[in-house]
Amino acid sequence: MEPDHDVLVIGTGTSGYTLALACRKAGRTVAVADNRPFGGTCAMRGCQPKKYLVVAAEVVQLAHQMSEIGIQPGAKIDWPALMRSKTAFTSAVPASTEADFRDAGIEMFRGTARFASPDEVRIDEDMTVRAKHIVIATGARPAPLGFPGEELVAISDDFLDLTSLPRRIVFIGGGYISLEFAHVARAAGAEVTVLHRGERILKNSEAEIVDQLTDSARAFGIQIVTNFQACGVERRDGAFVVSGYTGCGTEFEGDLVVHGAGRVANLDELGLDAAGVGHSARGVTVNEFLQSVTNPRVYAIGDASATPLQLATTADMDASTAAENILYGNRQRADYENVPRIVFTLPPLSGVGMTEAQAKKSDARFHINRGTMTGWASSRRIGQKHAFYKVLIEDGTGHILGAHLFGHNAGEVINIFAMAMKFGISNLDLKKVLWAYPTHVSDLKYMIE
Ligand SMILES: Cc1cc2nc3c(=O)[nH]c(=O)nc-3n(C[C@H](O)[C@H](O)[C@H](O)COP(=O)(O)OP(=O)(O)OC[C@H]3O[C@@H](n4cnc5c(N)ncnc54)[C@H](O)[C@@H]3O)c2cc1C
C-alpha cells in the first residue's frame, strides 16, 4: 500500500516541531500526532514556564542579598500573579504551534499514536496512518518511583501549575528539577526539603561546584538531606509523610511532595514491538544518525531516544540532524560533546565539558584554575556570598577542557566557554577579546590565566 505521508512525527515538542517543519520546508508531505495540547514539554511544562518562576525568585533573592547594601528588604512573590503571567505564555503555545503546522501544510492528528506494523501507526485506535519515515519524538516522563504512595507525589507539571504555594514542600531526588523548584519555592516563602539518595546532589556536575551550591542552598534555608532513600509516602493528619532508610529511618512531613527523581523516555504507549523498534530503559536504541537500529524507517529524537542528554538544546539538534538524514540520506551525526548545562538555582550553577574526575581518567594533561569569586567587584556590588569557578585548561594548547561556574550570571558566561570549546579557541585567544567591561563575562579573563 502507498504511504499516506513521507514523514509522520509522533510528538510536537521541541524535537518533533523542528523536524516536522524542516521536512515540510524541503517539500515532503508531513503529518504530526500528539495526545496532549500541541507544543511539548519545554514550552509548556519545562524550560519556559520554569524560567518565569526563576526570574521572579532571582529578583527576590537578589533584593534580600542586597539588603545590607542599599536595597530595602521586603520584596515578595505574589504567587497567583506570577502564575497568571506564566500561564498567559504557556496557554498560547498550542494555538501558535498548530498555526505554524497549518500554515506549513502539515496534517495534524490529535490522539495517542501506537504502531500497528513497521510502517503503520494507529491514532487512538480509530485511524491508521502509513508513512515512509516515522519519527518518535515522544519526550520523557517522570521515572516510576516504585514505592507505596507514589500516586500521592506531585510531578513537575503539577508544581508548575500550583495555584497557591504550600507552606512545606518536600522534593524527592536531588537533580536539577528539584533544586530549581526548591529555590523558587524557598524564595516564595515555603519551607523546603530536598531528599537525595546519594552522597552528593547533582551527581553529573563538578563535585567542588556542587559543594558550593549545597552550602549556598542551606544558607538560603533549604534543607538538603543526602544518603536518604525514600521508600514510601502516606497521608497523615492532612499532611504527606515521606519515609525512608539508609541508616536514619527518618520521616519528613510536607503539605506537598514533589517528584524530582529523574525522567525516563516516554515509550510505553507506542507499541514498539509491533514495529520491531528496539529500545532500552534509556530510550529508543539509535545509531549515530538517530535511526532505529532495528527498523530503518524509524528515527528517534529528543528525550525519547537513548542519547546522552535530555535537554531542549539537544532535542533541537537531534531534530535538525535526523531531518537532514531523512531528506538526503544518512550523513549527519549529532554531536553531544561540550553541551553547556545550567541548573537555574539562586545563583545558577553551570558547566560544560569534562569535570576534574573525568579529566583525570582521560589522557589529557591539564591544569586547573579555581577559586572563589566572592571578593571580585562583580560579586561585591550585589552582595554575593557564594560564587566559585573552576576551569580545566589543557597544557600546551591552552584549550579549555571543562568549565564549571557557580554565581550570578553563570548561566550566560558558560556560553562563552562552550563557544571556545566548540571552535578550539585557546585561553590566550579568549583573553585577547575586549569583553565589554565591567560585566560577568569580562571576569572570564581572571579565570583563564
Ligand atoms: C521541569 C522541567 C524543566 C526543564 N528545564 C530545561 C531547561 O532549562 N533547559 C533545557 O534545555 N531543558 C529543560 N528541560 C528538558 C526539556 O524540556 C526536554 O529535553 C525537551 O522538552 C524534550 O523535547 P522532546 O521534543 O524530546 O519531547 P517533548 O517536548 O516532551 O514532546 C513530546 C510530545 O510527545 C507527545 N506524546 C508522547 N507519547 C505520545 C504518543 N504515544 N502519541 C502521541 N503523542 C505522544 C507528548 O504529549 C508531548 O507533547 C526541562 C524539563 C522539565 C520537565
The ligand as an SDF file (V2000), in Angstrom:
LIG
                    3D

 53 58  0  0  0  0  0  0  0  0999 V2000
   10.5110   20.9110   34.6790 C   0  0  0  0  0  0  0  0  0  0  0  0
   11.4570   20.8050   33.5150 C   0  0  0  0  0  0  0  0  0  0  0  0
   12.3880   21.8000   33.2900 C   0  0  0  0  0  0  0  0  0  0  0  0
   13.2640   21.7160   32.2140 C   0  0  0  0  0  0  0  0  0  0  0  0
   14.1770   22.7270   32.0240 N   0  0  0  0  0  0  0  0  0  0  0  0
   15.0270   22.6690   30.9830 C   0  0  0  0  0  0  0  0  0  0  0  0
   15.9590   23.7220   30.7450 C   0  0  0  0  0  0  0  0  0  0  0  0
   16.0290   24.6950   31.4930 O   0  0  0  0  0  0  0  0  0  0  0  0
   16.7740   23.6360   29.6680 N   0  0  0  0  0  0  0  0  0  0  0  0
   16.7190   22.5600   28.8100 C   0  0  0  0  0  0  0  0  0  0  0  0
   17.4790   22.5440   27.8300 O   0  0  0  0  0  0  0  0  0  0  0  0
   15.8490   21.5470   29.0050 N   0  0  0  0  0  0  0  0  0  0  0  0
   14.9900   21.5820   30.0600 C   0  0  0  0  0  0  0  0  0  0  0  0
   14.1000   20.5640   30.2610 N   0  0  0  0  0  0  0  0  0  0  0  0
   14.1160   19.4080   29.3360 C   0  0  0  0  0  0  0  0  0  0  0  0
   13.3810   19.7460   28.0480 C   0  0  0  0  0  0  0  0  0  0  0  0
   12.1030   20.2580   28.3440 O   0  0  0  0  0  0  0  0  0  0  0  0
   13.2560   18.4840   27.2140 C   0  0  0  0  0  0  0  0  0  0  0  0
   14.5530   17.9530   26.9920 O   0  0  0  0  0  0  0  0  0  0  0  0
   12.6180   18.7520   25.8650 C   0  0  0  0  0  0  0  0  0  0  0  0
   11.3820   19.4040   26.0200 O   0  0  0  0  0  0  0  0  0  0  0  0
   12.4140   17.4370   25.1030 C   0  0  0  0  0  0  0  0  0  0  0  0
   11.7250   17.6750   23.9140 O   0  0  0  0  0  0  0  0  0  0  0  0
   11.1220   16.4670   23.0830 P   0  0  0  0  0  0  0  0  0  0  0  0
   10.7650   17.0210   21.7620 O   0  0  0  0  0  0  0  0  0  0  0  0
   12.0530   15.3150   23.1370 O   0  0  0  0  0  0  0  0  0  0  0  0
    9.8230   15.9850   23.8780 O   0  0  0  0  0  0  0  0  0  0  0  0
    8.5690   16.7740   24.4530 P   0  0  0  0  0  0  0  0  0  0  0  0
    8.6960   18.2360   24.3400 O   0  0  0  0  0  0  0  0  0  0  0  0
    8.3460   16.2050   25.7990 O   0  0  0  0  0  0  0  0  0  0  0  0
    7.3850   16.3550   23.4730 O   0  0  0  0  0  0  0  0  0  0  0  0
    6.8830   15.0590   23.4350 C   0  0  0  0  0  0  0  0  0  0  0  0
    5.4440   15.1010   22.9650 C   0  0  0  0  0  0  0  0  0  0  0  0
    5.0460   13.7810   22.5790 O   0  0  0  0  0  0  0  0  0  0  0  0
    3.7040   13.5760   22.9700 C   0  0  0  0  0  0  0  0  0  0  0  0
    3.4760   12.1240   23.0640 N   0  0  0  0  0  0  0  0  0  0  0  0
    4.0810   11.2330   23.8870 C   0  0  0  0  0  0  0  0  0  0  0  0
    3.6620    9.9780   23.6210 N   0  0  0  0  0  0  0  0  0  0  0  0
    2.7690   10.0810   22.6070 C   0  0  0  0  0  0  0  0  0  0  0  0
    2.0030    9.1330   21.8640 C   0  0  0  0  0  0  0  0  0  0  0  0
    2.1030    7.8270   22.0880 N   0  0  0  0  0  0  0  0  0  0  0  0
    1.1630    9.5900   20.9060 N   0  0  0  0  0  0  0  0  0  0  0  0
    1.0800   10.9160   20.6470 C   0  0  0  0  0  0  0  0  0  0  0  0
    1.8020   11.8460   21.2850 N   0  0  0  0  0  0  0  0  0  0  0  0
    2.6390   11.4430   22.2550 C   0  0  0  0  0  0  0  0  0  0  0  0
    3.6100   14.3180   24.2960 C   0  0  0  0  0  0  0  0  0  0  0  0
    2.2640   14.6550   24.5690 O   0  0  0  0  0  0  0  0  0  0  0  0
    4.4730   15.5440   24.0420 C   0  0  0  0  0  0  0  0  0  0  0  0
    3.7150   16.6560   23.5890 O   0  0  0  0  0  0  0  0  0  0  0  0
   13.1860   20.6200   31.3280 C   0  0  0  0  0  0  0  0  0  0  0  0
   12.2450   19.6050   31.5360 C   0  0  0  0  0  0  0  0  0  0  0  0
   11.3850   19.6920   32.6130 C   0  0  0  0  0  0  0  0  0  0  0  0
   10.3730   18.5930   32.8310 C   0  0  0  0  0  0  0  0  0  0  0  0
  1  2  1  0
  2  3  1  0
  2 52  2  0
  3  4  2  0
  4  5  1  0
  4 50  1  0
  5  6  2  0
  6  7  1  0
  6 13  1  0
  7  8  2  0
  7  9  1  0
  9 10  1  0
 10 11  2  0
 10 12  1  0
 12 13  2  0
 13 14  1  0
 14 15  1  0
 14 50  1  0
 15 16  1  0
 16 17  1  0
 16 18  1  0
 18 19  1  0
 18 20  1  0
 20 21  1  0
 20 22  1  0
 22 23  1  0
 23 24  1  0
 24 25  2  0
 24 26  1  0
 24 27  1  0
 27 28  1  0
 28 29  2  0
 28 30  1  0
 28 31  1  0
 31 32  1  0
 32 33  1  0
 33 34  1  0
 33 48  1  0
 34 35  1  0
 35 36  1  0
 35 46  1  0
 36 37  1  0
 36 45  1  0
 37 38  2  0
 38 39  1  0
 39 40  1  0
 39 45  2  0
 40 41  1  0
 40 42  2  0
 42 43  1  0
 43 44  2  0
 44 45  1  0
 46 47  1  0
 46 48  1  0
 48 49  1  0
 50 51  2  0
 51 52  1  0
 52 53  1  0
M  END
$$$$
